[in-house]
Amino acid sequence: MSGLPSSAIGKGFEIVFRGIKHVRRHRPIHPRGLRLDGAVVVEVHAERSGISWIDQPSAAAVTARVSRSAGTPDGLPDIVGLALRIHHPDAGPAPSTFSDILLSSTGWSVPGRFVLMPRLGISSAPLTTMMPYRGEEGPVLIGARTLAPAGLPSSLRGFRRSLGASAWQLGLFFATPSGRWHRFGTVTLRLNEGAEEKTLRFDAVLHPLAGAQTYEWARKVREPSYALSRREPGDS
């Protein structure tokens, strides 16, 4: 994708976000969500992605937020969002001690993995990054699928009631844009009712995945709306 089309798309998203932000000043999209905390384990696997965090076995703490993109009333389909913040225990001189991964409900095959899909249930919903990361060996998508429990609805009240004190387990996968998915890890999350959820902000541009880069066209598509979302109500 050339610079001009991607810049135009990014500007279009910014205009849409600006209109929504007049109504939803705190969060233009994903206005309601639930906080979860847990851990991620990157397992030993044979396939190589070209991104160090995926290719090297590790374990880390995770802060997460599950949300509904359009904020439709519970009981109606909506695009499910799952934001994961991976806390790197040994960041060393890295620019950030954590990385943000933003997943949305899509399809799993091609071209569905690039199409946002409203869902009534979460357990059956594939989640992907849609836009690829830039790895050492080319573009890489990340995906997640629920392992347990079955029957989790996308309604936030229903999700809270169904999950309760149980753990939400998701398998993590990577793929090239047109390739097959490869399992590389597991995320285990539990609801954290006592922690603040509204102040959680995730940003895949400011906090990229460790060992990966962002394609320039993808940055141009994302950055205008991301920058607008970062602004607090009242900022010019």
C-alpha positions, 0 to 999 in steps of 0.5 A: 500500500503506497503512502498516499492511499494509506495517509488518506485512509488514516485521515478518513479514520481521524475525521470519523473519530473526531465526530464520535469524540464529540459524543464520547469524549473519554473513548471514541470507540470501545467505550465500555470494557472489563479489566482482566489480569493474568499471564502469558506463556510463550511455548517452544514451537518449531515454526519461526515468525521472525519476531523475537517475542514470539520465537523465544519461550518466556513467561510474563504478566499481562494486563488486559481489557475486553470491550465492545467496539461500537458500544452497542447495548448488551444483547446486540452483536458488536465487534469484540476488542481484546487489548493485551499489555505484555509486561517484559520482566527483563526489558533492560535498555528497551524503550518500553517495559511493556508491549500492547497487542490489540485484537479484534473479532474477525474471521480466521481464514483469508480474507476473513482475517482482515474483516471486522465481524460483530459477534454475539459470543466471545468463545467462538470468535477468532481475534486477530491484529488485522494489520501485520507486524514487520518481522525479520522474515516479513509480515506477521499477524497475531491471532487468539482463540478461546480455549476455555470456557465455552459459551462466553457471550460478548455482552459485558454483563453476561461475560462477567456473570459467565466467567466469574472467578474462572480463568479465561484461556486463549491460545496465541497464534501467528501467521503470514497474511495468507498463510496458516496459523501456528500456535505459539503460546497461551494467555490466562486471564481473570477478571479484576473487579477491584482495579481501575478500568477506565484509566487503562489506555492501550496503544500499539503505535507507542508500545510496539511488540518487542522484536517487531516493527510497524510498516510505514503504511500501517502507521499512517493508517493508525496514527491519526486516529490513535493520536486523537484518542490519546487526547483528554477531553478539552485538549485542543 
